[in-house]
């Protein structure tokens, strides 16, 4: 397996809801480009919020997805959500919303790390960056607009 590429998205400002909406926008863009995405939530509560947001975050479209709950994933599903260590069958892009690096991250060639604006989340984001840097991964930090998106 090749070394993953890791992209960091430091958000300039915003609430936890804004972070989740940004994650949904990243998922939407990746799907439009033909990718399969696994969105890794911090906990069950965040997973539930993401599940709801993916159905309604844009009035003109929705993102079909499936939460990994131990069941098999439908073959045509391009977006999966998880909170456990269960891996989706197709592994293209991982979007990590956890505070730490996921043990299963090496299974994905492309990793996206969203770093919320608050000080504690920035600190945790820097720790994840250092970890990936020490592993020799290709890293990039995305420059976002003034509103963090």
Protein Blocks (a to p, Z undefined) as FASTA:
>chain_A
ZZddddddddfbdcfklmmmmmmmmmmmmmmnopacddddfblmlmmmmmmmmmmmpmkb
ccdddddehiacdfklcbdcdfbfbdcfbdcbdcdfbfbdcfklmmpcbdcddddfbfkl
mmmmmmmmmmmmmnopacddddddfkoZZ
